[in-house]
Amino acid sequence: MRANQLASHGFFHPAAAMMAAWLWVGGFATGQTPASAQKQDSAVAAGTSQSSQPMVLDRVIAIVNGDVLLESDVQEELAMAAIQPISISQAQNTRRRAGERLVNRALILQQMKEQQSITPVTDQELQKSLDELRRTIPACARYKCPTQQGWHTFLKDNGLTEQQVEDRWRQRLQILHFIDVRFRAGIRISKADIQSYYDTTLMSAFRKENAKPPTVEAITPRIEEILLQQRVNVLLRDWLKSLRDQGSVQILDAAYGVETNDDDDNGGSE
């Protein structure tokens, strides 16, 4: 989901996530919070013709504790995988997997806001992380992404803008910090782990691109971050499952799976 979209929505404790109204959009009946309704109203209003008949430009694919996820969010999530080709492989970048990532991200962001645990990311921190990213995307080698023109061309060819990527990456750094604080205790990433990942995974990816990889020293922080994500994955998955069980996750499009964890107090299933 776009960072500004999530930030604009009101996140509610599961006990307060009762649907206030039922609106038809794209053929789905969806309960919405006022902020979610405003997001959806703007999508429909943009396509209203002179005859006042609405033309649906977007549609709801899921509702997470009152927060609406749209088809356009899935499209953006699919495109964003271009900047994470190592942690999100092409095989993993399906519409269903993208939908799962959106739901999980929404749940995490809700918890971050509820617990007032959103760590500011400075422009300097963001730029440093993006500079590291531009050196570690295998396909970036032929674009010469370390240069501004090369980076701009790479993003354009993948249907992304610099502002989109900066917003998403800033949000991502905030999420990683939250996960690090909550789950990292006891997890250690050794130099041997980093070297093994570099030799087996990263080198292979760069060889496929016929490109020279960066040195292991240059991208150790990025590899450590990826390995950390892998190690906390089981803990994170169990935690997210508990959030789903406690709250309300409605999947409204069969293409994204049938997954409803609503209780009777939350308006039942769709």
N, C-alpha and C positions, 0 to 999 in steps of 0.2 A: 504494500500500500504506500502511496506517496506520503512522505513525511508531513507535508503541510495538511493533507487530508486528515491524517490521524490526529494531528495536533489540534485541528479545528473541532473535533468531535468531543462531546461530553462523555467521559467514561464513568460507568456506574458500577457500584458494588452489585454482585449477582442478585442479592435480595431486593435490589431496587430496579431491576432490569425489566419490570413489567412493560409490555408493549402498550403504548398510548393510543395508537391509531392503526388502521389497516388500509394500505394504499396499494393500488395495482400498478406495477411498473414492469414492462417487458413480459407480462403474462404471469408474474409471480405476486402473490399476496404477501406483503412484508410488514411486520411491526417495526416502527421506527421511533427513535428519539427525535426531538425537534431538530437537532443538528444534523442527524442523518437524513431527515426529511428534506431539509434545506439543500443538502448536497444532491439528493435525487431530483428535487423540484427543478434545480438549475439545469440538470442534464436533460430533463423533458422539455422545459421551457425553451431551451435553445433550439429545439426542433419544431416549435409550434408554427403551423402554417397560418395563412391569412384566414382560413376557415375555422381557426381555433381548434383544429384537431391535432392532438399531440403526436409527434413522431418520435418514437423512442430511439435515443441515440446510445443508450447504455442500459444495462440491466443488472439487477442484484443477483449475486451468486451465493452469498452467505451473509449471515448476521451474527456478530460475535458480541454478546452482551449489549445489544442495541447498536453496535457499530456496524455500518453497512460496508460490505466489500463488493465492488463492482467488477464487471467483465473487463473494463478498461484497466483496473488495478492488476488483473491477471496478465493482460497484455504487457503492461509495464514491467511486471515481475519477470516475465519471460525474457524481455529485452535486457533487463539488468543482469541476467546470468552471464552476459558477455564480459562483464568486469569481474566475474568470479568463476572462471572456467576450471580452476583447479579444485575448488571446494564444491562446485555444482557442475557435474559433467553433463555432456549433451544428452546422455541417456536419462539423467535425472531431471532434465529441464522439460518435463511434460506439463500440460495444462493442469492436470490433477496435482502433481507435485508442487507446482507454483501456487495453486490454491491452498495447499497444506501449509506452505511457508507463510502465506499471507495470514491465515488463521492463527498460526503460532506466534507470528510477530505481533498481531493485534493483542493477543492474550498477554504477551510479555510487556508490551507498552502500557497496557491497562494497569498491570501490577506495578510497573515503575512509577506511574503517576499516583496510584493509590498509596504507595509506600513513600512517596516523595523522594524517590531515588533516581532522579535524572541528573546525571553529572554533566555540567557544561563542557563542551569541546571547543577549545580556542581555534581561531583560524590557523594559527601556526601548527597546532597538533593535527588539524585536518589536512593541511597541505603536506606535512611530512608523511602522513599515512598514504595520501594519494600519490605522492612521488614514489613511495615504495611499491604501491600497486602498479603504477605504470611500468616499472621495471620487471614485474613478475608475471604479467599476462603474456603467455607465449606468442599469441597472434600480434601483440604490440610490436614485436621485433621488426616486422616488415613495414610497419607504419612509422617507426621511429617515435614511439609515444613519449619518450622523455622530452621531445621538443613539443612546444605548444601547438604547432600546426599539425604534427603527427597525431597528437592526442585528440585534437578537434576532429580530424578526419576519421580516426578510428571510431569515435563516439557517433559521428554522423552516419557512418556506414552501418552502425548497429542500431540506428533509430533512437539515439540518446542525445541529450544535451548536457553541457557541463553543469548547469544548475541542477538538473535532475540527479546527476551522479554525486555532486557535492552534498545535496540535501540527504540522499540515501546513505552516503558514506558517513556523514556526521551522525545520523540516527544509528547506524550500525555500530559506530564506536561507542555510543552511549549504551546500547544493548550489551555489547561485549563487556563493558565495564561492570554493568549490573550482574551479568552472568558470572563474571570473574569473582566478584565479591561474594556472591551467593554460593557458588559451586566449586571454586577452584581449590579450596582448602584440601591439602593432602595430595594434590596432583602435581607431579613434577615432570617437566619436559627436559630430557637430558640432551647433551650435545650429540650423543650417539643416535637418539631418535631423530634429531634434526638432520643429521648427515644421511641417515637411511632414507628419510623422506625426499631429501634433495636428490640422492642418487637414483632412487627407483621411480619416483613419481614426477618430479619437476624436470629432471633431465630428459625423461621420455617425452614429456609434453613439448619441450623445446626442440628435440630431435625431429618430431613430427612436423614442426614448422621450419625445419632446416635453419634454425636460428641459434646463435650463441647465447647460452644461459648466463645470467649474472652469477657472481661468485656466491658461495654459500654464506660467507660473512655478510654480504650486502643484503641478503633477504632472510637472514635468520629470524628477525622479528615477525615477518609475515608467515614463515613456516611454523614458528612457535604458536602463533595465533590459530592457524589451521589445525594443528595437532591438539591444541587446547579444546577447540570446538569439538573435535572427535571424541576426546576423553570425557567431556562432560555431557556428551550426547545422551547417554543412558539416563543419567540423573535428570537432565533437562526434560527428556521425554516423559519420565514418570511424573515430574512436576506439572508439565503441561496437561497430562491426562487428568490429574487431580483438579486443575483449573477448569477443564471442560466439564468434569463431573459436577463441580460445585456451581457452575454458571450455566450459560445458555449459548450453545453453538448450533446454529441452524444452517444446514447446507441445502440451498434451494434449487440447485441444478444437479441433476443426476450425473453429469459429466465429472463432477467433483466428488462423487461418492455420497452415500446417504449416511449422514452422521449427525444425529440430533441428540443432545444431552439435556434437553429441557425437562424441567419438572412441571407439575401442574400449576404452580404459582407463576410460572413465566409464560403462560399463555399456550402451553402445549406445543405440538409440532405444527409445521406449516401445512 
